[in-house]
Amino acid sequence: MMVGMEGKNNMTHVRRRTIVLLVVSMPISVLIAFLCSKLIMRPITPHVGDGQFQNISWRFPWGTVGIPITGYSITFERFDLAKGYTASYTLEKVPDIGKCLEVYLCVVDSRRTLRDESTRRSLQAEIQFDVFDEHGRLVCHVKKPIAQMDWADPQGGTDCYGLYSLGQSQFFSRKDMKYTLHVRYSPDPQLSGFRGFVFVRCGGFA
């Protein structure tokens, strides 16, 4: 009779241990699955249309090891900043990675001639960006003298400044939508010898 009671007690103890293990392991399993999902570097399919696509994803904080920081960029043709420039670019199937796109005018300045703030303020050139979706809706508009824009250094390359207008140069895209980016640049003779290009970036920031 005593043996039977001991057997029942052992079975009850085993059941309790099993329940405790399940209760403890379930949240741990969920946490592990969550961390694994965050550590997976998801592929980014290039857009269709104009410009050169580049996947700029990396891992924080060591570049190749750490938390995935997804991002990509689209670089368009270079042009002479001492001459007027007008262009229209089409973008389709733009990757949606949950971050906004940012439109820049990049200025190539390997000698850092334009590093000085007073030099920038004297520039008379003006840039205009207009981005329309396939329904004709304006989703991004910038029209400013470059002297009044924000200058990111570097952006678009190690020898480039990226000019943007905070709160105006950004827009969110949809992968099923087609976009047209219109560019109009008014020149400045002071920028003779300098070249620039339109640069679109999405993510890639820690």
N, C-alpha and C positions, 0 to 999 in steps of 0.2 A: 504494500500500500504506500509506504514511504517512497519507494523507488518511483512509483507512478506519479506522486506529487512532485518529486524532484524533476522528473521529465517534463511535466507541464510547466514548472517554473522556468526551466531552461529554455523551453520553446517560447514562453512569454518574453524572456530576456532577449532572445535572438530577434524576435519580432520588433521589440522596442529599439534595439540597436539598428536594425534594418531601416526602420522609420526615421530614426535620427540621422542616419547616413544619407537617406534620400532627401530629407529636408535640408541638410547642410550642402549636399552636392548639387542640388538643382540650381540655386542661385550662383554657385561657382561655375557651373557649366554654362549658364546664361552669360555670365561675365566673360568667360573665355571666348564664347562665340562672338560676343560683342566686340571684344578686343581684336579678334582675328579679322572680323569684317572691316574694322578700322585700319588694320595694317595691310590690307590687300590693296595693291596699286592697280586700280581699274584702268583698262585700256581706253584711249581716246581716239575715235575715228576722225580722220581729217575732214574738213568741210569740202564742199564742191563749189568751184568758182574761181575768182581771181585771187592773186596773192599766194605767197609761199607759207605753208603751214609748218609749225614746229611744236612738238610736244615738249613743254618745259617743266614737266612734273619732276619732283625730287622728294627726298625724305628729310624731315627735320629730326634731329639737328645736324646730322652728319652727312647729308647729301645722298648717300646710298643706303644708310641704315637709320631707321626711325619711323616716325609717323608720316604717312603719305601726304604730300602737298601737291594736289593736281593743278594743272594749268596748261595753257597753250597760247601761241601767238600766231598772228598772220601778218606778214611783211609784204608791202607793196613796192612798186618800182621807185627808184631814186630819181630826183629831179633837181635842177639848178635853182637855188634859192634867190638868185639875182634876176630870175625871169619869172613871169607869171605862169601859173600852172592850173589846169582844169582837168579833172578826170572823174569817171564814174566806175565803181567796182561793184560786182555782184557777189553775193555770198548766199549759199544754200546749204542746208543740212549742217548748220553751225552746231558743234557739240554743246550740249547742255550739261554742265557740271555743277549747276546750282549756284553759279557766281555770275556777276555782271561782266559785260564786255566794256573795255575802256579804249577810247580812240585817242591816239597821240599823233602829233606832228613831231617826228624825230629829226634832230639836227646833228649831223656828223661833225664833230669838232675834236679831232685827235690831238690838236695842240692846246686845247682848252683856252682858246682865244676869248670865248664868250663866258668865261667863268665869272667875270666881274659884273656885279649887279648894275653898276652905272652904264656899262656897255649894253647890257640887255635893255635897259630902259630907253636907250636912244634909238632902238630899232623901230622902223616904220612898217615893216611887213605885217600882213594880216592873213589869218587863216579862217576858213569856214568849212565846217563839216555838217552835212545833213544826211541822216540815215532814215530811209523809208522802208516799211515792210511791203509785202506784195499787195496789200490792200490800199496802199497810198498813205498810210498813217505815218506821221513823223514821230520817230521814237528817240531821236537824238539830234540836237542842234547846238552848234557852237559857232559864234562869229565874233572874233576878237583880234585886236593887235597882239602880236606875239609878246610884246613887251609887258602886257597885262596878264599873261598866262602864268601858270605854275610850271616850274622847270624841275623835272625829276632827273636825278643824276646818280647812276646811269639808268637809261631806259632804252631798249631797242638795240643795245650793244654796249660794250665797255667804253667805247669812244663816242657815245651819243647822249644827248639830252632828249628827254621826252616831254614835250609841251602839252599841257592839258588844262581844262577848266573844271575845277572841282565842282561836282554836282551837276555838270552839264555834259561832260564827255562820256558818261556811262549810260548803258542801257542793258536790259535783260533780253536775251534772245530765246526763240523757240526753234527746236530742231526741224519742225515741219513747216517753217516759214522761210520765205525767200526775202533777202534784204538787198537794198541798193545804197551804197555809200557814195555820195557826191562830195567832191573836194574842189574848193576854189581857193587859190593862193595868190595874194597880191604881193609883189616882190619888194625888195629893198636893195639898192646898189651897195650898201654897206656889207651885204652878205655875198659879195662877189667871191667866187672860189669855194663857197660852202654848198653842200648838197644835203637834201633832206628826203624824207619818205614818210608815208602814212603807216602807222603801226597799230594793230589791234591786239590787245592782250586780255586774256581771261584767266584769273587765278594765278597760281604760282607764287603767291606771297605767303610767308609764314604767319 
